[in-house]
Amino acid sequence: MDTTQKGPDGGSSSQQPNSETETKEPIVQYILVRTDLNWGTGATIAQACHASVASIATTLQSPTTKSYLNDLGNMHKIILKADKAEDLTKVEHKLKEAQIDYHLWMEKPENVITCLAVSPQPKAFVQAFFKNLKLLR
């Protein structure tokens, strides 16, 4: 199931800063993972990887995603926990309203929403969407 939200230009949000004019602000990828499924560590990590790759793959033409991929040694991901599916859908709704690219991962064949990954973005641009969530430990 493709649940990628694309910005109006097909790869980046219309509100996204231009990578050529932005300062050296860190580009990050936020990933929100459900913890109520009680899946093993490996399965949980796999869900985050699926969502991350899907989000990046669908925004390859975005200048910000290109910048993120051109600096492989400095990739920065912030993995947060969602206590229930509703936590994912609340964040999804806010991202959709703001036209920020993301991918909501649904595990098949279970048809369970497990994870949400935002396309690489300047940290200051997206951190407010995740301010009330805790790091996955």
A tleap script that builds the chain and sets N, CA, C and O, in Angstrom:
source leaprc.protein.ff14SB
mol = sequence {
  NMET ASP THR THR GLN LYS GLY PRO ASP GLY
  GLY SER SER SER GLN GLN PRO ASN SER GLU
  THR GLU THR LYS GLU PRO ILE VAL GLN TYR
  ILE LEU VAL ARG THR ASP LEU ASN TRP GLY
  THR GLY ALA THR ILE ALA GLN ALA CYS HIE
  ALA SER VAL ALA SER ILE ALA THR THR LEU
  GLN SER PRO THR THR LYS SER TYR LEU ASN
  ASP LEU GLY ASN MET HIE LYS ILE ILE LEU
  LYS ALA ASP LYS ALA GLU ASP LEU THR LYS
  VAL GLU HIE LYS LEU LYS GLU ALA GLN ILE
  ASP TYR HIE LEU TRP MET GLU LYS PRO GLU
  ASN VAL ILE THR CYS LEU ALA VAL SER PRO
  GLN PRO LYS ALA PHE VAL GLN ALA PHE PHE
  LYS ASN LEU LYS LEU LEU CARG
}
set mol.1.N position { 0.853 -1.186 0.000 }
set mol.1.CA position { 0.000 0.000 0.000 }
set mol.1.C position { 0.889 1.236 0.000 }
set mol.1.O position { 1.732 1.398 0.883 }
set mol.2.N position { 0.708 2.084 -0.962 }
set mol.2.CA position { 1.507 3.300 -1.042 }
set mol.2.C position { 0.799 4.402 -0.287 }
set mol.2.O position { -0.248 4.892 -0.711 }
set mol.3.N position { 1.375 4.786 0.827 }
set mol.3.CA position { 0.776 5.848 1.634 }
set mol.3.C position { 1.748 7.006 1.752 }
set mol.3.O position { 1.882 7.612 2.814 }
set mol.4.N position { 2.419 7.305 0.662 }
set mol.4.CA position { 3.351 8.420 0.653 }
set mol.4.C position { 2.596 9.704 0.379 }
set mol.4.O position { 1.777 9.774 -0.537 }
set mol.5.N position { 2.874 10.707 1.171 }
set mol.5.CA position { 2.316 12.040 0.951 }
set mol.5.C position { 3.380 12.853 0.251 }
set mol.5.O position { 4.500 12.977 0.747 }
set mol.6.N position { 3.042 13.406 -0.890 }
set mol.6.CA position { 3.987 14.233 -1.619 }
set mol.6.C position { 3.566 15.684 -1.562 }
set mol.6.O position { 2.379 16.009 -1.551 }
set mol.7.N position { 4.552 16.540 -1.527 }
set mol.7.CA position { 4.283 17.964 -1.596 }
set mol.7.C position { 3.803 18.326 -2.993 }
set mol.7.O position { 3.802 17.476 -3.883 }
set mol.8.N position { 3.399 19.565 -3.200 }
set mol.8.CA position { 2.820 19.977 -4.465 }
set mol.8.C position { 3.746 19.852 -5.669 }
set mol.8.O position { 3.269 19.758 -6.799 }
set mol.9.N position { 5.056 19.850 -5.453 }
set mol.9.CA position { 5.958 19.729 -6.600 }
set mol.9.C position { 6.365 18.287 -6.859 }
set mol.9.O position { 7.242 18.033 -7.684 }
set mol.10.N position { 5.741 17.339 -6.167 }
set mol.10.CA position { 5.999 15.933 -6.410 }
set mol.10.C position { 7.217 15.394 -5.705 }
set mol.10.O position { 7.557 14.227 -5.897 }
set mol.11.N position { 7.887 16.182 -4.903 }
set mol.11.CA position { 9.050 15.665 -4.219 }
set mol.11.C position { 9.449 16.455 -3.010 }
set mol.11.O position { 10.289 16.011 -2.227 }
set mol.12.N position { 8.871 17.611 -2.840 }
set mol.12.CA position { 9.207 18.385 -1.661 }
set mol.12.C position { 8.066 19.328 -1.344 }
set mol.12.O position { 7.278 19.696 -2.215 }
set mol.13.N position { 7.993 19.704 -0.106 }
set mol.13.CA position { 6.930 20.596 0.330 }
set mol.13.C position { 7.142 21.988 -0.241 }
set mol.13.O position { 8.275 22.432 -0.427 }
set mol.14.N position { 6.045 22.665 -0.515 }
set mol.14.CA position { 6.152 24.030 -1.023 }
set mol.14.C position { 6.724 24.968 0.027 }
set mol.14.O position { 7.235 26.038 -0.302 }
set mol.15.N position { 6.639 24.567 1.289 }
set mol.15.CA position { 7.157 25.400 2.363 }
set mol.15.C position { 8.593 25.037 2.716 }
set mol.15.O position { 9.210 25.695 3.554 }
set mol.16.N position { 9.126 24.006 2.090 }
set mol.16.CA position { 10.458 23.534 2.401 }
set mol.16.C position { 11.497 24.554 1.973 }
set mol.16.O position { 11.405 25.112 0.879 }
set mol.17.N position { 12.497 24.807 2.831 }
set mol.17.CA position { 13.548 25.743 2.444 }
set mol.17.C position { 14.317 25.226 1.233 }
set mol.17.O position { 14.458 24.015 1.058 }
set mol.18.N position { 14.807 26.119 0.412 }
set mol.18.CA position { 15.618 25.771 -0.738 }
set mol.18.C position { 16.988 25.341 -0.232 }
set mol.18.O position { 17.622 26.071 0.531 }
set mol.19.N position { 17.454 24.161 -0.647 }
set mol.19.CA position { 18.719 23.654 -0.129 }
set mol.19.C position { 19.904 24.527 -0.527 }
set mol.19.O position { 20.941 24.491 0.136 }
set mol.20.N position { 19.773 25.302 -1.587 }
set mol.20.CA position { 20.864 26.179 -1.996 }
set mol.20.C position { 20.943 27.429 -1.129 }
set mol.20.O position { 22.020 28.008 -0.980 }
set mol.21.N position { 19.819 27.853 -0.555 }
set mol.21.CA position { 19.830 29.089 0.220 }
set mol.21.C position { 19.822 28.844 1.721 }
set mol.21.O position { 20.081 29.763 2.498 }
set mol.22.N position { 19.529 27.624 2.136 }
set mol.22.CA position { 19.477 27.364 3.571 }
set mol.22.C position { 20.885 27.332 4.158 }
set mol.22.O position { 21.859 27.060 3.456 }
set mol.23.N position { 20.972 27.610 5.435 }
set mol.23.CA position { 22.259 27.539 6.106 }
set mol.23.C position { 22.606 26.073 6.313 }
set mol.23.O position { 21.848 25.194 5.902 }
set mol.24.N position { 23.724 25.803 6.935 }
set mol.24.CA position { 24.137 24.431 7.175 }
set mol.24.C position { 23.365 23.829 8.342 }
set mol.24.O position { 23.942 23.188 9.221 }
set mol.25.N position { 22.102 24.037 8.337 }
set mol.25.CA position { 21.220 23.448 9.327 }
set mol.25.C position { 21.196 21.935 9.098 }
set mol.25.O position { 21.160 21.491 7.951 }
set mol.26.N position { 21.216 21.138 10.167 }
set mol.26.CA position { 21.236 19.687 9.962 }
set mol.26.C position { 19.959 19.188 9.290 }
set mol.26.O position { 18.848 19.601 9.622 }
set mol.27.N position { 20.160 18.286 8.336 }
set mol.27.CA position { 19.041 17.618 7.689 }
set mol.27.C position { 18.856 16.294 8.416 }
set mol.27.O position { 19.808 15.537 8.603 }
set mol.28.N position { 17.629 16.026 8.820 }
set mol.28.CA position { 17.337 14.821 9.597 }
set mol.28.C position { 16.154 14.080 8.981 }
set mol.28.O position { 15.409 14.609 8.156 }
set mol.29.N position { 16.018 12.843 9.417 }
set mol.29.CA position { 14.829 12.074 9.068 }
set mol.29.C position { 14.225 11.572 10.373 }
set mol.29.O position { 14.848 10.813 11.115 }
set mol.30.N position { 13.000 12.010 10.633 }
set mol.30.CA position { 12.262 11.525 11.792 }
set mol.30.C position { 11.528 10.251 11.405 }
set mol.30.O position { 10.913 10.170 10.342 }
set mol.31.N position { 11.603 9.257 12.285 }
set mol.31.CA position { 10.906 7.994 12.078 }
set mol.31.C position { 10.149 7.676 13.360 }
set mol.31.O position { 10.725 7.662 14.448 }
set mol.32.N position { 8.874 7.426 13.221 }
set mol.32.CA position { 7.984 7.152 14.348 }
set mol.32.C position { 7.538 5.698 14.258 }
set mol.32.O position { 6.924 5.295 13.270 }
set mol.33.N position { 7.849 4.900 15.299 }
set mol.33.CA position { 7.615 3.458 15.294 }
set mol.33.C position { 6.638 3.074 16.399 }
set mol.33.O position { 6.764 3.518 17.540 }
set mol.34.N position { 5.668 2.246 16.045 }
set mol.34.CA position { 4.715 1.754 17.052 }
set mol.34.C position { 5.400 0.775 18.000 }
set mol.34.O position { 6.162 -0.093 17.575 }
set mol.35.N position { 5.116 0.932 19.296 }
set mol.35.CA position { 5.682 0.026 20.296 }
set mol.35.C position { 4.630 -0.889 20.911 }
set mol.35.O position { 4.973 -1.807 21.656 }
set mol.36.N position { 3.365 -0.654 20.612 }
set mol.36.CA position { 2.302 -1.469 21.210 }
set mol.36.C position { 2.138 -2.824 20.531 }
set mol.36.O position { 1.362 -3.655 21.004 }
set mol.37.N position { 2.843 -3.061 19.446 }
set mol.37.CA position { 2.712 -4.333 18.734 }
set mol.37.C position { 3.484 -5.454 19.418 }
set mol.37.O position { 3.238 -6.634 19.168 }
set mol.38.N position { 4.418 -5.075 20.282 }
set mol.38.CA position { 5.242 -6.039 21.014 }
set mol.38.C position { 5.963 -7.003 20.074 }
set mol.38.O position { 6.081 -8.195 20.355 }
set mol.39.N position { 6.442 -6.465 18.957 }
set mol.39.CA position { 7.235 -7.257 18.031 }
set mol.39.C position { 8.676 -7.251 18.520 }
set mol.39.O position { 9.057 -6.378 19.300 }
set mol.40.N position { 9.462 -8.187 18.087 }
set mol.40.CA position { 10.858 -8.266 18.477 }
set mol.40.C position { 11.658 -7.084 17.953 }
set mol.40.O position { 11.201 -6.327 17.096 }
set mol.41.N position { 12.857 -6.948 18.488 }
set mol.41.CA position { 13.721 -5.839 18.097 }
set mol.41.C position { 14.007 -5.845 16.601 }
set mol.41.O position { 13.936 -4.801 15.952 }
set mol.42.N position { 14.327 -7.001 16.055 }
set mol.42.CA position { 14.632 -7.091 14.626 }
set mol.42.C position { 13.461 -6.681 13.753 }
set mol.42.O position { 13.631 -5.945 12.781 }
set mol.43.N position { 12.274 -7.157 14.099 }
set mol.43.CA position { 11.079 -6.813 13.323 }
set mol.43.C position { 10.786 -5.316 13.415 }
set mol.43.O position { 10.378 -4.698 12.431 }
set mol.44.N position { 10.992 -4.741 14.586 }
set mol.44.CA position { 10.753 -3.307 14.774 }
set mol.44.C position { 11.740 -2.483 13.951 }
set mol.44.O position { 11.363 -1.506 13.305 }
set mol.45.N position { 13.006 -2.891 13.983 }
set mol.45.CA position { 14.020 -2.191 13.190 }
set mol.45.C position { 13.702 -2.314 11.703 }
set mol.45.O position { 13.863 -1.351 10.953 }
set mol.46.N position { 13.255 -3.480 11.275 }
set mol.46.CA position { 12.904 -3.675 9.867 }
set mol.46.C position { 11.797 -2.713 9.439 }
set mol.46.O position { 11.838 -2.178 8.332 }
set mol.47.N position { 10.816 -2.491 10.303 }
set mol.47.CA position { 9.724 -1.571 9.973 }
set mol.47.C position { 10.259 -0.154 9.766 }
set mol.47.O position { 9.869 0.531 8.820 }
set mol.48.N position { 11.147 0.275 10.648 }
set mol.48.CA position { 11.741 1.610 10.517 }
set mol.48.C position { 12.550 1.715 9.226 }
set mol.48.O position { 12.502 2.735 8.539 }
set mol.49.N position { 13.289 0.660 8.902 }
set mol.49.CA position { 14.074 0.659 7.661 }
set mol.49.C position { 13.170 0.734 6.439 }
set mol.49.O position { 13.440 1.501 5.514 }
set mol.50.N position { 12.101 -0.053 6.425 }
set mol.50.CA position { 11.162 -0.027 5.296 }
set mol.50.C position { 10.619 1.387 5.084 }
set mol.50.O position { 10.633 1.906 3.968 }
set mol.51.N position { 10.145 1.996 6.157 }
set mol.51.CA position { 9.544 3.330 6.049 }
set mol.51.C position { 10.579 4.367 5.620 }
set mol.51.O position { 10.286 5.244 4.807 }
set mol.52.N position { 11.786 4.266 6.167 }
set mol.52.CA position { 12.846 5.208 5.821 }
set mol.52.C position { 13.187 5.133 4.340 }
set mol.52.O position { 13.222 6.154 3.652 }
set mol.53.N position { 13.436 3.933 3.855 }
set mol.53.CA position { 13.800 3.758 2.449 }
set mol.53.C position { 12.659 4.204 1.538 }
set mol.53.O position { 12.900 4.861 0.525 }
set mol.54.N position { 11.431 3.858 1.883 }
set mol.54.CA position { 10.281 4.253 1.060 }
set mol.54.C position { 10.157 5.771 0.990 }
set mol.54.O position { 9.881 6.330 -0.072 }
set mol.55.N position { 10.362 6.429 2.119 }
set mol.55.CA position { 10.264 7.885 2.152 }
set mol.55.C position { 11.350 8.536 1.296 }
set mol.55.O position { 11.087 9.490 0.566 }
set mol.56.N position { 12.549 8.020 1.392 }
set mol.56.CA position { 13.657 8.564 0.605 }
set mol.56.C position { 13.463 8.255 -0.881 }
set mol.56.O position { 13.675 9.123 -1.729 }
set mol.57.N position { 13.066 7.034 -1.194 }
set mol.57.CA position { 12.901 6.628 -2.592 }
set mol.57.C position { 11.853 7.466 -3.313 }
set mol.57.O position { 11.990 7.748 -4.504 }
set mol.58.N position { 10.819 7.860 -2.602 }
set mol.58.CA position { 9.745 8.622 -3.247 }
set mol.58.C position { 10.042 10.116 -3.326 }
set mol.58.O position { 9.283 10.867 -3.938 }
set mol.59.N position { 11.138 10.550 -2.714 }
set mol.59.CA position { 11.501 11.974 -2.771 }
set mol.59.C position { 12.921 12.169 -3.309 }
set mol.59.O position { 13.578 13.156 -2.980 }
set mol.60.N position { 13.387 11.244 -4.124 }
set mol.60.CA position { 14.758 11.312 -4.639 }
set mol.60.C position { 15.066 12.598 -5.391 }
set mol.60.O position { 16.219 13.029 -5.413 }
set mol.61.N position { 14.084 13.213 -5.998 }
set mol.61.CA position { 14.319 14.432 -6.769 }
set mol.61.C position { 14.295 15.694 -5.915 }
set mol.61.O position { 14.610 16.779 -6.404 }
set mol.62.N position { 13.927 15.562 -4.654 }
set mol.62.CA position { 13.909 16.714 -3.758 }
set mol.62.C position { 15.341 17.191 -3.501 }
set mol.62.O position { 16.216 16.372 -3.219 }
set mol.63.N position { 15.594 18.491 -3.593 }
set mol.63.CA position { 16.933 19.006 -3.294 }
set mol.63.C position { 17.403 18.637 -1.880 }
set mol.63.O position { 18.588 18.381 -1.669 }
set mol.64.N position { 16.491 18.609 -0.929 }
set mol.64.CA position { 16.878 18.274 0.445 }
set mol.64.C position { 17.251 16.802 0.556 }
set mol.64.O position { 18.229 16.464 1.222 }
set mol.65.N position { 16.492 15.927 -0.081 }
set mol.65.CA position { 16.836 14.503 -0.073 }
set mol.65.C position { 18.177 14.287 -0.762 }
set mol.65.O position { 18.992 13.491 -0.295 }
set mol.66.N position { 18.412 14.982 -1.860 }
set mol.66.CA position { 19.699 14.871 -2.551 }
set mol.66.C position { 20.843 15.300 -1.637 }
set mol.66.O position { 21.879 14.636 -1.589 }
set mol.67.N position { 20.667 16.394 -0.918 }
set mol.67.CA position { 21.700 16.854 0.020 }
set mol.67.C position { 21.952 15.813 1.102 }
set mol.67.O position { 23.099 15.543 1.461 }
set mol.68.N position { 20.881 15.235 1.615 }
set mol.68.CA position { 20.978 14.200 2.656 }
set mol.68.C position { 21.780 13.005 2.139 }
set mol.68.O position { 22.642 12.481 2.844 }
set mol.69.N position { 21.498 12.580 0.922 }
set mol.69.CA position { 22.177 11.421 0.351 }
set mol.69.C position { 23.598 11.731 -0.096 }
set mol.69.O position { 24.419 10.819 -0.201 }
set mol.70.N position { 23.903 12.986 -0.359 }
set mol.70.CA position { 25.257 13.364 -0.758 }
set mol.70.C position { 26.207 13.481 0.422 }
set mol.70.O position { 27.399 13.719 0.229 }
set mol.71.N position { 25.707 13.321 1.626 }
set mol.71.CA position { 26.532 13.413 2.834 }
set mol.71.C position { 26.310 12.157 3.681 }
set mol.71.O position { 25.929 12.241 4.848 }
set mol.72.N position { 26.556 10.986 3.071 }
set mol.72.CA position { 26.241 9.704 3.706 }
set mol.72.C position { 26.849 9.540 5.096 }
set mol.72.O position { 26.224 8.948 5.976 }
set mol.73.N position { 28.033 10.047 5.300 }
set mol.73.CA position { 28.695 9.893 6.588 }
set mol.73.C position { 28.064 10.691 7.710 }
set mol.73.O position { 28.385 10.482 8.880 }
set mol.74.N position { 27.173 11.600 7.366 }
set mol.74.CA position { 26.548 12.443 8.383 }
set mol.74.C position { 25.030 12.321 8.419 }
set mol.74.O position { 24.346 13.221 8.907 }
set mol.75.N position { 24.498 11.209 7.904 }
set mol.75.CA position { 23.045 11.013 7.972 }
set mol.75.C position { 22.608 11.019 9.429 }
set mol.75.O position { 23.290 10.478 10.299 }
set mol.76.N position { 21.467 11.635 9.677 }
set mol.76.CA position { 20.957 11.735 11.043 }
set mol.76.C position { 19.487 11.335 11.031 }
set mol.76.O position { 18.659 11.954 10.364 }
set mol.77.N position { 19.189 10.281 11.788 }
set mol.77.CA position { 17.807 9.830 11.934 }
set mol.77.C position { 17.421 9.935 13.398 }
set mol.77.O position { 18.226 9.655 14.287 }
set mol.78.N position { 16.190 10.338 13.639 }
set mol.78.CA position { 15.667 10.438 15.000 }
set mol.78.C position { 14.501 9.464 15.081 }
set mol.78.O position { 13.472 9.651 14.431 }
set mol.79.N position { 14.675 8.422 15.889 }
set mol.79.CA position { 13.677 7.358 15.987 }
set mol.79.C position { 12.873 7.575 17.263 }
set mol.79.O position { 13.411 7.583 18.370 }
set mol.80.N position { 11.576 7.748 17.073 }
set mol.80.CA position { 10.670 8.021 18.188 }
set mol.80.C position { 9.661 6.896 18.332 }
set mol.80.O position { 9.425 6.133 17.395 }
set mol.81.N position { 9.068 6.802 19.514 }
set mol.81.CA position { 8.084 5.738 19.727 }
set mol.81.C position { 6.665 6.283 19.709 }
set mol.81.O position { 6.381 7.390 20.166 }
set mol.82.N position { 5.794 5.455 19.162 }
set mol.82.CA position { 4.358 5.725 19.158 }
set mol.82.C position { 3.725 4.628 20.001 }
set mol.82.O position { 3.914 3.443 19.725 }
set mol.83.N position { 2.981 5.013 21.019 }
set mol.83.CA position { 2.384 4.024 21.908 }
set mol.83.C position { 1.227 3.273 21.273 }
set mol.83.O position { 0.863 2.188 21.726 }
set mol.84.N position { 0.646 3.848 20.222 }
set mol.84.CA position { -0.506 3.216 19.555 }
set mol.84.C position { -0.631 3.772 18.140 }
set mol.84.O position { -0.003 4.774 17.797 }
set mol.85.N position { -1.444 3.114 17.329 }
set mol.85.CA position { -1.617 3.522 15.928 }
set mol.85.C position { -2.106 4.959 15.816 }
set mol.85.O position { -1.725 5.674 14.888 }
set mol.86.N position { -2.942 5.383 16.745 }
set mol.86.CA position { -3.489 6.743 16.698 }
set mol.86.C position { -2.394 7.801 16.792 }
set mol.86.O position { -2.544 8.896 16.250 }
set mol.87.N position { -1.297 7.483 17.474 }
set mol.87.CA position { -0.175 8.431 17.538 }
set mol.87.C position { 0.398 8.671 16.136 }
set mol.87.O position { 0.751 9.797 15.785 }
set mol.88.N position { 0.483 7.609 15.350 }
set mol.88.CA position { 0.970 7.745 13.975 }
set mol.88.C position { 0.008 8.563 13.126 }
set mol.88.O position { 0.427 9.440 12.370 }
set mol.89.N position { -1.273 8.274 13.254 }
set mol.89.CA position { -2.245 8.970 12.404 }
set mol.89.C position { -2.392 10.442 12.790 }
set mol.89.O position { -2.693 11.272 11.933 }
set mol.90.N position { -2.187 10.775 14.055 }
set mol.90.CA position { -2.216 12.190 14.457 }
set mol.90.C position { -1.078 12.958 13.792 }
set mol.90.O position { -1.280 14.046 13.252 }
set mol.91.N position { 0.112 12.381 13.839 }
set mol.91.CA position { 1.265 13.025 13.205 }
set mol.91.C position { 1.057 13.068 11.691 }
set mol.91.O position { 1.353 14.076 11.048 }
set mol.92.N position { 0.554 11.985 11.133 }
set mol.92.CA position { 0.300 11.948 9.688 }
set mol.92.C position { -0.624 13.095 9.268 }
set mol.92.O position { -0.365 13.771 8.273 }
set mol.93.N position { -1.682 13.307 10.015 }
set mol.93.CA position { -2.638 14.367 9.693 }
set mol.93.C position { -1.950 15.739 9.686 }
set mol.93.O position { -2.174 16.545 8.782 }
set mol.94.N position { -1.122 15.996 10.685 }
set mol.94.CA position { -0.418 17.282 10.768 }
set mol.94.C position { 0.563 17.463 9.604 }
set mol.94.O position { 0.664 18.546 9.028 }
set mol.95.N position { 1.280 16.390 9.271 }
set mol.95.CA position { 2.225 16.460 8.157 }
set mol.95.C position { 1.501 16.699 6.839 }
set mol.95.O position { 1.954 17.481 6.003 }
set mol.96.N position { 0.384 16.025 6.663 }
set mol.96.CA position { -0.398 16.185 5.432 }
set mol.96.C position { -0.899 17.621 5.304 }
set mol.96.O position { -0.831 18.211 4.226 }
set mol.97.N position { -1.399 18.181 6.401 }
set mol.97.CA position { -1.873 19.574 6.385 }
set mol.97.C position { -0.754 20.543 6.010 }
set mol.97.O position { -0.983 21.528 5.308 }
set mol.98.N position { 0.456 20.255 6.485 }
set mol.98.CA position { 1.605 21.127 6.221 }
set mol.98.C position { 2.292 20.801 4.887 }
set mol.98.O position { 3.271 21.450 4.518 }
set mol.99.N position { 1.787 19.814 4.180 }
set mol.99.CA position { 2.347 19.375 2.897 }
set mol.99.C position { 3.809 18.957 3.015 }
set mol.99.O position { 4.643 19.316 2.184 }
set mol.100.N position { 4.098 18.199 4.053 }
set mol.100.CA position { 5.437 17.663 4.267 }
set mol.100.C position { 5.424 16.196 3.844 }
set mol.100.O position { 4.539 15.433 4.231 }
set mol.101.N position { 6.413 15.815 3.049 }
set mol.101.CA position { 6.500 14.452 2.530 }
set mol.101.C position { 6.783 13.450 3.640 }
set mol.101.O position { 7.580 13.703 4.543 }
set mol.102.N position { 6.109 12.305 3.550 }
set mol.102.CA position { 6.305 11.230 4.515 }
set mol.102.C position { 5.850 9.930 3.872 }
set mol.102.O position { 5.229 9.927 2.809 }
set mol.103.N position { 6.171 8.829 4.535 }
set mol.103.CA position { 5.648 7.526 4.117 }
set mol.103.C position { 5.138 6.803 5.357 }
set mol.103.O position { 5.857 6.651 6.344 }
set mol.104.N position { 3.911 6.370 5.291 }
set mol.104.CA position { 3.290 5.584 6.352 }
set mol.104.C position { 3.399 4.124 5.927 }
set mol.104.O position { 2.820 3.720 4.919 }
set mol.105.N position { 4.151 3.328 6.706 }
set mol.105.CA position { 4.397 1.943 6.319 }
set mol.105.C position { 3.310 1.028 6.862 }
set mol.105.O position { 2.965 1.076 8.043 }
set mol.106.N position { 2.771 0.184 5.968 }
set mol.106.CA position { 1.807 -0.827 6.372 }
set mol.106.C position { 2.424 -2.195 6.102 }
set mol.106.O position { 2.751 -2.522 4.961 }
set mol.107.N position { 2.580 -2.976 7.138 }
set mol.107.CA position { 3.156 -4.308 7.004 }
set mol.107.C position { 2.126 -5.249 6.389 }
set mol.107.O position { 0.968 -5.292 6.802 }
set mol.108.N position { 2.582 -5.996 5.395 }
set mol.108.CA position { 1.748 -6.981 4.706 }
set mol.108.C position { 2.260 -8.374 5.047 }
set mol.108.O position { 3.468 -8.508 5.242 }
set mol.109.N position { 1.474 -9.387 5.133 }
set mol.109.CA position { 0.047 -9.430 4.826 }
set mol.109.C position { -0.840 -9.069 6.017 }
set mol.109.O position { -2.064 -9.179 5.940 }
set mol.110.N position { -0.222 -8.639 7.114 }
set mol.110.CA position { -0.999 -8.354 8.323 }
set mol.110.C position { -1.913 -7.136 8.188 }
set mol.110.O position { -2.898 -7.008 8.916 }
set mol.111.N position { -1.575 -6.230 7.237 }
set mol.111.CA position { -2.303 -4.970 7.067 }
set mol.111.C position { -2.306 -4.146 8.348 }
set mol.111.O position { -3.338 -3.634 8.782 }
set mol.112.N position { -1.119 -4.035 8.938 }
set mol.112.CA position { -0.938 -3.290 10.179 }
set mol.112.C position { -0.041 -2.093 9.899 }
set mol.112.O position { 1.066 -2.249 9.383 }
set mol.113.N position { -0.516 -0.900 10.239 }
set mol.113.CA position { 0.312 0.301 10.133 }
set mol.113.C position { 1.334 0.243 11.261 }
set mol.113.O position { 0.970 0.144 12.432 }
set mol.114.N position { 2.621 0.304 10.901 }
set mol.114.CA position { 3.670 0.102 11.897 }
set mol.114.C position { 4.583 1.297 12.113 }
set mol.114.O position { 5.175 1.439 13.183 }
set mol.115.N position { 4.703 2.152 11.115 }
set mol.115.CA position { 5.771 3.142 11.175 }
set mol.115.C position { 5.472 4.302 10.231 }
set mol.115.O position { 4.777 4.138 9.228 }
set mol.116.N position { 6.000 5.463 10.562 }
set mol.116.CA position { 5.899 6.640 9.704 }
set mol.116.C position { 7.286 7.256 9.610 }
set mol.116.O position { 7.950 7.465 10.626 }
set mol.117.N position { 7.718 7.544 8.400 }
set mol.117.CA position { 9.010 8.206 8.198 }
set mol.117.C position { 8.806 9.466 7.370 }
set mol.117.O position { 8.145 9.442 6.332 }
set mol.118.N position { 9.374 10.549 7.836 }
set mol.118.CA position { 9.343 11.817 7.111 }
set mol.118.C position { 10.522 11.823 6.149 }
set mol.118.O position { 11.586 11.287 6.458 }
set mol.119.N position { 10.331 12.421 4.995 }
set mol.119.CA position { 11.464 12.571 4.084 }
set mol.119.C position { 12.510 13.449 4.765 }
set mol.119.O position { 12.169 14.232 5.651 }
set mol.120.N position { 13.774 13.334 4.368 }
set mol.120.CA position { 14.799 14.179 4.982 }
set mol.120.C position { 14.415 15.658 4.894 }
set mol.120.O position { 14.016 16.156 3.841 }
set mol.121.N position { 14.548 16.338 6.027 }
set mol.121.CA position { 14.142 17.744 6.144 }
set mol.121.C position { 15.101 18.471 7.083 }
set mol.121.O position { 15.724 17.834 7.932 }
set mol.122.N position { 15.232 19.788 6.947 }
set mol.122.CA position { 15.968 20.546 7.963 }
set mol.122.C position { 15.293 20.328 9.323 }
set mol.122.O position { 14.070 20.408 9.439 }
set mol.123.N position { 16.088 20.058 10.322 }
set mol.123.CA position { 15.546 19.707 11.638 }
set mol.123.C position { 14.568 20.754 12.156 }
set mol.123.O position { 13.491 20.403 12.636 }
set mol.124.N position { 14.921 22.016 12.067 }
set mol.124.CA position { 14.056 23.077 12.599 }
set mol.124.C position { 12.719 23.143 11.868 }
set mol.124.O position { 11.732 23.627 12.422 }
set mol.125.N position { 12.682 22.665 10.643 }
set mol.125.CA position { 11.468 22.704 9.831 }
set mol.125.C position { 10.429 21.685 10.289 }
set mol.125.O position { 9.228 21.920 10.153 }
set mol.126.N position { 10.891 20.537 10.841 }
set mol.126.CA position { 9.945 19.463 11.180 }
set mol.126.C position { 9.906 19.067 12.653 }
set mol.126.O position { 9.013 18.318 13.052 }
set mol.127.N position { 10.824 19.534 13.459 }
set mol.127.CA position { 10.888 19.035 14.834 }
set mol.127.C position { 9.633 19.320 15.642 }
set mol.127.O position { 9.307 18.549 16.545 }
set mol.128.N position { 8.925 20.386 15.356 }
set mol.128.CA position { 7.714 20.718 16.116 }
set mol.128.C position { 6.624 19.658 15.960 }
set mol.128.O position { 5.797 19.496 16.857 }
set mol.129.N position { 6.606 18.938 14.846 }
set mol.129.CA position { 5.597 17.902 14.631 }
set mol.129.C position { 5.797 16.707 15.566 }
set mol.129.O position { 4.887 15.898 15.749 }
set mol.130.N position { 6.988 16.602 16.153 }
set mol.130.CA position { 7.344 15.443 16.961 }
set mol.130.C position { 7.688 15.801 18.401 }
set mol.130.O position { 8.180 14.952 19.145 }
set mol.131.N position { 7.437 17.043 18.807 }
set mol.131.CA position { 7.921 17.543 20.094 }
set mol.131.C position { 7.382 16.793 21.309 }
set mol.131.O position { 8.059 16.750 22.336 }
set mol.132.N position { 6.205 16.207 21.233 }
set mol.132.CA position { 5.627 15.525 22.395 }
set mol.132.C position { 5.900 14.028 22.421 }
set mol.132.O position { 5.354 13.314 23.262 }
set mol.133.N position { 6.727 13.552 21.520 }
set mol.133.CA position { 7.020 12.123 21.439 }
set mol.133.C position { 8.392 11.835 22.033 }
set mol.133.O position { 9.269 12.698 22.057 }
set mol.134.N position { 8.561 10.614 22.508 }
set mol.134.CA position { 9.813 10.228 23.167 }
set mol.134.C position { 10.661 9.361 22.249 }
set mol.134.O position { 10.159 8.678 21.356 }
set mol.135.N position { 11.971 9.414 22.502 }
set mol.135.CA position { 12.894 8.575 21.755 }
set mol.135.C position { 12.588 7.103 21.994 }
set mol.135.O position { 12.207 6.706 23.096 }
set mol.136.N position { 12.759 6.304 20.955 }
set mol.136.CA position { 12.638 4.859 21.098 }
set mol.136.C position { 13.938 4.362 21.712 }
set mol.136.O position { 15.018 4.613 21.179 }
set mol.137.N position { 13.834 3.668 22.814 }
set mol.137.CA position { 15.036 3.154 23.504 }
set mol.137.C position { 14.974 1.661 23.624 }
set mol.137.O position { 15.890 1.047 24.173 }
savepdb mol mol.pdb
quit
